[in-house]
Amino acid sequence: MNRREFLKRGSAVPFAPAALAQVGGSRLRAGFAERDITPELGMEQPGGYGKAFHRSFHDACKVRAAVFDDGTTRAALVGIDALRVPRRLVLEGREAIHRRCGIAPEAVLIGASHSHSSGPTGMIQPGEYDHASPLVRQLAYEKSSCADAGYLERVRIEIVTAVCHADSFREEARCGFGFGIESKAGFNRRLRMKNGLSFSHPHQGNPDMVGYAGPVDPQVGVVGVWRKDGRLMGCIVNFACHATTNPGGISANWIHYLEKTIRGALESDAPVVFLQGACGDVTQVDNLSPYANPPAEQWARYVGGRVGAEAVKVLLGAAAGDAGPVSARSKVLRIKRRAPGAERVRRAYELVRKDVKDVGSTDWTFAKEIVLLDALLGKAPVAEVEVQAVQVGPALFVTNPAEFFCQFGLDLKARSPFPFTFPVELANGCVGYVPTEEAFGEHGGGYETRLTSYSNLEITAGRQMVDAGLALAGTMSPGKTPEPPKAAPFREPWSYGNVPPERG
């Protein structure tokens, strides 16, 4: 019998944090569940401004959910392998969850991993441009990446099912919290150039690059949850890096290898709920590296494996104990969209009526985006932006619905009263890229600042979201961080070692 078989058959536990040995029960109850949302071959692959379709399968896409209950309040943390989670899907999913198992809508966090190799949840939503002219409808539905109505409904159903299953599986649990450090998996993709501006992905070897234009966040945030017998029930991982490794075909992206690393190292099939950090300007690509980028499959393994390894180290060393309270707050902001000038709109209409070959792919694509934005502004000049804070003991998850610049996540962590603060982007909706105000200044620029139907909030939007998240955090009090048992009082030194050197 090999070790894996022995552990499965016997009562032995692969590892159990020391604090689990403490006498007494836990007030906290928790449950985990996961569901499959793998898209069908032939469905659209999201993430670009035009249409692309899945032709092969690599690994499953999932919904993973955790529910925490302190006896007074329940909260759900949901991570989905998706490019984005549409606002309507969130609202409908929360309503169904509340009807079925009673968890308050504001206590349900639904975050997308931003996998560019997942199912069709974006960009254009079903019916989004039904109000517009025939030309605009053609540009939206025939020339753009589109969500699939049937797939969205399937995702909604599986989110509801996962949360309700996790809720029904609740049992006494203990939690451990910690941060790992991974500094070689993600890099800021905006670079300072000699002309004083900042460009996105200016490409390796570019002699005009001066240095990175923004930071990265190397922290791997982890919450581990164990049953009272020491077996891992599930964990939550938070890290800031675009899921753009695309290992080939339908895939959860590098998050697949994050999950494999944790499960393999700990000999467990416990669910791994991944919540994406503030990575609007952070990807796996290091533009300043002199070395060729690895093949996509290897790259996915590299990023997921390194982040997963840090998570394993945290789980192995975490002190697990009772973790309360559980609480949740939410606030909906109304943020204006930036509008293109009349001449720019006129010129954009002129370009999209021409053949792409005559205009050039990039110019035609972003002209199309200006036309779509102009139509969107006629219906929705103000965006609904939810900021949410969900607390589990000493940990706080602070959300935004954006591809949030990394600096905002660092600001949240620096100013938060909680010792474990996890920024979660692309949660509870999607409003596109939200750069810092500096990125719109005289030394700014880059792809993320482009005005499109996807990214268009006013320049102060990020600061508004950070301030709102911190205001919510200020209404909560951190729970106590679990600690391992104290060492026994000193009595006498170890007699074997309490001797001078013996030379002969």
N, C-alpha and C positions, 0 to 999 in steps of 0.2 A: 504494500500500500504506500503510495507516495504521500508527501506532506499535504498537498492540496486535498486529496481524498480523505486523509485523516481529519483535517480541520472541518471538512464538510460533515463527516459522520460523527465526530466526537463533540464534546461540550467545550473544547478549547476555543479560545478567541484569538484571532490573529494579532490583535493588540487591543489594549484597553487603557485609556488615560488613567493616570494614578488617582485622580480625584474621584473616579467612579467607586473607589473603595470606601469612600466616606460613608459613615452611618447616616441613615435617614433617607426619606424619599424625596421626590422632586414634585413641585407644584406644576411644573410645565409639562404639557402633553404636546406631542408633535406627530405628524404623519407625512409620508412622502408617496408620490405616485408618478408614473410616466405613461404617456400614450404616443402612438405612432401617427405622424402626419407626413409621411414620405409622399411627395407628389408623384404623379404618373409620368412615365416617359412621354415626351411630346408636349408636355406643359411648358409654359414660358419660364425661362430662367431670369430672375429679377436682377436689378443692380445697374442697368445701363439706361441710356436714353432711347434706345431702339429695341427691336424685338430680337430675342435669342431663345432657343428651345433646348430642353434637356434631351440628350440622345443616349445617355448611359447612366448606370447606377453605381455609386461608390459605397455609401453607407446611409443608414436610416436618419431621417429628421424626426425630432420628437418634441412633445410638450412635457416638461418636467415641473412638478409642483410640490411645494412644501407648505404645510399648515401648522401654525403655532397657536397654542391655547394656554393662557395663564389662569384659566378658571373664570375670568371676567370678560376678556376680549380674545377674539380669534382673528388672525391675519394670514393671508395666503401670499406666497411669493412664487411667481410663475415665470419660468424661462422657456422661450420657444425658439426653435431653430428656424428663424425667418429673417428676411431682410428688414422687415418693419412690421409693426402691428397697427392696423388702421384704427382710428378713434372709434368709429362706429362698432367695430368688432369688440372693442374693449367694453363699451357701454352695454352692448347686448349681452356679452358674456358675463359681466358683473351682475346684471339684472337676473340672469338665469341662475347663477351661483347663489344669489341671495334667496331666490325662491326655493331652490332645492335644498340648501343646507344652512341658510341663515347667516352666512358671513356678510358683514356690511360691505357695500360696494366700495367705499373709500378705503377699506382694509384689504383690497385685492390689488396686488401689483402684478402687471403683465408686461414683461420686457422681452424685446427681440434681441437675438444674438448678433444680428446684422450679417448673417451668412449670405454671401453672394452666390452660393450654390444650392440654395434651398427652393421652396415652392413659391408659386405666384401670389404673393400678398401685396405686391406693388409693382410699378409705381402708380400709374393711373388707376383710380378706383372705379368700380362699376357705376355707371350713371353720372359720374362726376362732371362730365361736359355735355350732358343731354340738353342743357339750356342754351348751348352755344350754336354758332352758325354751322352749316354743313362742312365748310373748310376746316374749322376748328375741331369738329367732331372727327373728321377724317385724320387729322394730325394726332389727335389724342388716342383714338381707338385702333387705328391702322398703322401708325408710324411710331408709336411709343410703346414702351414696356407696360403691360397691363396686368392688373390682378384678375384672378379668375373667381367669379361669384360662387361657383360650386365648391372650389377649394377653400375659400374664406369661410363658408358655412361649415365645412368639415373641421377646420381649425377651431372655430368657435365651439363646436360640439365637444371636441377633444379637450379644450381648455376647461370647459365646465366639468366634464367627466373626470379629468385628472384632479381638479381641486376637490370635487365631492368625494372621490375615492380617497385622496390624502386625508380629508377631514374624517371619513369613516374609519380610517386606519389609525387614528390618534391613539397613542399610548404614552405612558410615563417616559420622559426623555431627559437627558442631560446634554448641555451644549458646551462647546469650547470655541474660543475665538482667537484669531491671530492673523498676522501678516507674514507672507513670504516676500522675497525680493527677486524679481526676474528682470534684468536690465538688458538682455541681449535678444529679446523676442520682438520688441516693438520699437519703432523709431519715428520721430516726427517727420512727416513727409513734406513739410514746407521748409524751404531753404532760403537764407539770405543770399542775394546776388550782388555782384559788384555794382550794378546800376542803382542799388539802394532799395529795390523792391524785394518782395518775397514770392517765390514761385513754388507751385506744387509739383513734385517729382520732376526736377530739371534733368534727371538721369545721371547715372554714375559716369565719372570722368569729365563732367562738365567743368571747364576751367573757370567759369564765372561764379561758381558756388563759393560762398564765404563761410557759411556755417548753418546750423539748424536755426530756424526761425521761431521755434517753440519747444516746450519741454515734453517729456514723457512721464508717465507715472509707473514706476517699477513695482509698486506694491501689488501682491496677490492676496486679496482679502478672502478669508475663509471662515465659515461657520460650520463646525462639525456637530452632528447630532447622533447621540448614542442611546441605545436601549439600556435598561437598567442592568442587563447582564453583560454589558460591555460591547455588544455587537454594533457596528456602524449602521445606523438607520438611513442616513443620507447626509449630504453636505451641500453647501452653497459656496460658489466661487465667483469672485468679482475681479476682473482684470481689464485693462484698457488697451485693446488692439483690434483694428478692423478684422473682420472674418473674411479676408479676401485671398486666402491661400489657394482656394479652389482645387482640391486634389484630383479632380476628374469626375465629371458626372454629378448626379444628385448627391448632396452631402451636407452634413452639419458643419462642414469646414473644419478648421483646426480644433473646434470644440469636440469633435469626435475623438481626437487623440488625447485631449484633456481628460475626457471620461475614461478612455481605455487605460491611460496611465494610472489614474487614481484607483480604478477597480482592480487593475492587475497588481499593483504594488500592495494593496490592502486585502487582496483575495476576497473581494466583495462584489456583489451586484447591486449595491445601494445606489439609488438615483443621485446624479450630480446636477444640481440646478445651477446653470451658468447665467449670470446677469452681467451684461456688457458695461464696462466702465466708460469714462469720458474719453472717447478716442476719435473725435471728429477729424483730427489732424494727425492721427497715429496709425501706422500700418506696420506690416512685417518688413517693409522695404527700407533698407539703409542706403540712401542715395550717396552717402560719403564713403561707402565701402569700396575698396579697389578690386574686390573679388566678384566673380559672376554669381548671380542668384541661383540657388539650387532648383532642381525640378520641382513642380508643384506638389507632388505627393510627398517628397522629402521635406519640403517647406512646411506643409501642414503637420507632419509628424514632429518636426523641430519645434514649432511654436507651441502646439498642444502638449508635446512631451515635456518641454521645459516649464511651462506654466503648471502643468499637472504635477511635476516633480516638486515644485515649491509648495503646492497645495498638500501633497503627501507629507512633506516635512512639517508643515503646520499641524496637520491632523495627528501625526505621531507624537508631537510634543505638547499638544493642547491640554490644559487642565479643564476637565469637564465637570460641570455642576449645574445646579438649578439656575435657570436664566429667565428672569422676569424683570419688569413687566413686559407685556405685549401691548402695543398701541399703534394707532395709525391716524394720520391727519392728511388732508388734501385741500388744495386751493386751485381754482381755475382762473388763470390770467387771460385777459383779452389783449392781444398784442397786434399792432398794426403791421401790415405787409408793406414792403418797399414797392413803389410803382415805377415802371420805366416811363421816360418822357414820351410825349406824343410823337416826336420825330423818330425816335427809336422804334416805336411800335409800327409806324408807317413803313419804315425801312424793313422791319422784320416780315411784315406781310408781303412786301415786294419780293424778298428772298425766298420765302417758303413756296411761292408760286412757281419758282424756277426749278429746274432739275438739279438734284444734289451734285451731280458731276460738274455742273457749271458754276456752282457756288463754292463747293468744297464741303466735306462732311462736317467739320467742326463749326464753320460759320452757319451752315444750314441748320444743324442741330440746335444751336443756341438761339438762332432766329425763331425756330419752332417753339422753343421754350418761352421766349418773350411773347409770342402770340398766345400760347396757352395761359401764361400768367395774366395777360391782359383780360382774357375771358374769365379767369378765376376771380380777378379783382371785381368784376361786375357782379359776382354772386357772393363773394366772401372776402371783403377788404380787410377783415380782422380775423385772426386765427385764435382758436380756442386752445389754450396751452395749460395742461394740468401739471402741477408740481405736487409731489406726494412724499410723505415721510412715514416709513414703517419701522417700528422699533421692535427688536427682540433683545431684551436685556440691555447689555452695554453696546449693542450694535444698532446702527441706524442706516437704513437704505433711503437715500434721497434721490428722487427721480426727476427726469426731464424727458420730453418727447422728441429730442433733437439729436443730430449728430453733433455732439457737444464738444467744443474744443477742450483739450486736455487741461489747459490752465484753469478752467472753471472747476474741474474736478479737484485739482490741487487746492484751489481757494476754499472750496467746501470743506475739505478735510482740515485745512489749517484753522478755519474759523468755527468749526463744529464743536459743541460741548461734549460730544460722544467720543470715547477713546477708539471706537471702531466705526468709522464713517465710510460707507460704500456708495459713491455716486453711481447711479444706474441710468444710462442713456437709452433712447429709443423705447421708452416705457409709456404705456397708456396712450399711445398715439404717435404721430410722426409729423414734424414740421421742417424736416430737412436740416441742412447745415446751419449751425449757429456759431459763427466765429467770435473771437474777442473784438472789442472796439479797436484795439491796436491793429488788428488785421485789416481794418478798413481805413487806417491812417496812411500817412505819406510813405511809410516803409512797408506797407502791407501788400495785399494782393494774393493771387493764387486761385486755384479752381474753386475752393470752398466759398469764396466771396462772390462768385458769379451769381447774377440775378437770373433765377429760373422759376418755373412753376413749382419746383420742389423746395428750393431754398430762397426765401424772400422776406424773412422777418426783419423788423426795424433793427438798426445797429445796436441798440441797447438791450436787445432781447435776452442775451445771455446773462447780463448782470441782473436783470429783473428776475430771472429764474433762480439764480444763486441766492439773491436776497430773500426771495419767497421761501426757498427751501430752508434757509437758516432761521427764518421767522418761525416756521413750523417746528424746527428742531428746538427752538427756544421755549416751546410750550411743553416739552417733554423732559424727563429726568433720567439720565442713564442708570441702568441697573448695575448691580455689582458684578465685576468680572470674576468668574470662578478662579480659584487658586488651588494648587495641589495641597495635600495635607502637610502640615508643618512637621519638621523633623522632631523626634523625641528629644527631651531635655538631655544635655550632656551629663554623662556619668563618669566615664573613664575612657582613655584612648585605647586603640586597638593594640593589644599586647604583642601581637606578632610584629608590629611595625615600630614599636616604641623602644628602639635600640640604637646605639651608636654604630658607626661603620665597623664591619668585621673584616680585617685585612689578612687574616690567616687562621 
